[in-house]
Amino acid sequence: LCHSHKVIVKVILETCYLTDLDIINACQIAREIKPDFVKTSTGFGSAGAKVEDVRLMKKTVGSLVKVKAAGGIRSLTDALAMIKASAERIGTSHGIEIINELKRGQKHGQV
């Protein structure tokens, strides 16, 4: 129904409360129902996104579903680590700070 109305669908796993096997099982279900994204966290759980979870999620959903890393991403280093782990979207309340950090790094030839 959402896709027929051009609405993006995200399945939020709240990975901080899940085992690796739980994450795999949830991602296998997601792969079958084909949301646009599986997301690591709401940002309100006991912990946010972890690189290992992003890698596991992407490995499980493959190219059929994108991965959104969210929760606890507060710096450019955090964001780049998630992207390197295959996150295709970042959720953060620190976007301005991250962009400013990126601009400073580009200005000094570091990024």
WOWOQUI-V646307 format. One record per pair of residues at least 12 apart in sequence whose ideal C-beta (glycine too) atoms are under 10 Angstrom apart, sorted by the first residue. I is the first residue (numbers start at 1). GAP is how many residues later the second one is. Records with the same first field share a line. If there is no record, write none. Layout:
BEGIN
I->GAP + GAP
END
This chain:
BEGIN
2->33 + 34
3->31 + 32 + 33
7->29
8->27 + 28 + 29 + 58 + 60 + 81
9->21 + 24 + 25 + 26 + 27 + 28 + 56
10->20 + 25 + 26 + 27 + 28 + 29 + 55 + 56 + 58 + 60 + 79 + 81
11->15 + 16 + 18 + 19 + 22 + 24 + 25 + 26 + 27 + 28 + 50 + 54 + 57
12->14 + 23 + 25 + 26 + 27 + 28 + 29 + 30 + 31 + 33 + 56 + 58 + 59 + 79
13->13 + 14 + 17 + 25 + 26 + 27 + 28 + 29 + 32 + 40 + 44
14->12 + 25 + 26 + 27 + 28 + 29 + 30 + 31 + 32 + 33 + 57
15->23 + 24 + 25 + 26 + 30 + 32 + 33 + 34 + 35 + 37 + 38 + 39 + 41 + 42 + 54 + 56
16->24 + 25 + 26 + 29 + 30 + 31 + 32 + 33 + 34 + 37 + 55 + 56
17->24 + 28 + 29 + 30
18->22 + 35
20->32 + 33 + 36 + 40
23->15 + 17 + 29 + 30 + 33 + 34 + 37
24->32 + 33 + 35 + 36 + 37
25->35
26->12 + 31 + 34 + 35
27->29 + 30 + 31 + 32 + 33 + 34 + 35 + 38 + 40
28->32 + 33
30->27 + 30 + 31 + 34 + 35
31->29 + 30 + 31 + 32 + 33 + 34
32->29 + 32 + 33
33->32
34->27 + 30 + 31
35->26 + 29 + 30 + 31
36->29 + 30 + 32 + 52 + 53
37->20 + 24 + 28 + 29 + 30 + 31 + 33 + 50 + 51 + 52 + 54
38->16 + 19 + 20 + 22 + 23 + 27 + 28 + 29 + 30
39->18 + 27 + 28 + 29 + 30 + 31 + 32 + 48 + 50 + 52
40->13 + 14 + 17 + 27 + 28 + 29 + 30 + 31 + 32 + 33 + 42 + 47 + 51
41->12 + 27 + 28 + 29 + 30 + 31 + 32 + 50
42->28 + 29 + 49
43->27 + 28 + 29 + 30 + 48 + 49 + 50
44->27
45->26 + 27
46->25
47->24 + 25
48->21 + 22 + 23 + 24 + 25 + 26 + 30 + 43 + 44
49->18 + 19 + 20 + 21 + 22 + 23 + 24 + 29 + 30 + 32 + 33 + 36 + 38 + 41 + 42 + 43
50->19 + 21 + 22 + 31 + 32 + 35
51->18 + 27 + 30 + 31 + 33 + 34 + 35 + 36
52->33
53->14 + 16 + 29 + 32 + 34
54->13 + 14 + 15 + 27 + 28 + 29 + 30 + 31 + 32 + 33 + 34
55->12 + 27 + 29 + 30 + 31 + 32
56->29 + 30
57->12 + 28 + 29 + 30
58->27 + 28 + 29 + 30
59->27
61->25
65->23
66->20 + 21 + 22 + 23
67->15 + 18 + 19 + 20 + 21 + 22
68->14 + 19 + 20 + 21 + 22 + 23
69->12 + 13 + 14 + 16 + 17 + 18 + 19 + 20 + 21 + 22 + 23
70->12 + 17 + 19 + 20 + 21 + 22 + 23
71->20 + 21 + 22
72->20 + 22
73->14 + 17 + 18 + 19 + 20 + 21 + 22 + 25
74->18 + 19 + 20 + 23 + 24
75->17 + 19 + 22 + 23 + 26
76->18 + 21 + 22 + 23 + 24 + 25 + 26 + 27 + 28 + 29 + 34 + 35
77->21 + 24
78->12 + 14 + 16 + 20
79->13 + 15 + 16 + 19 + 20 + 22 + 23
80->18 + 22 + 31
END
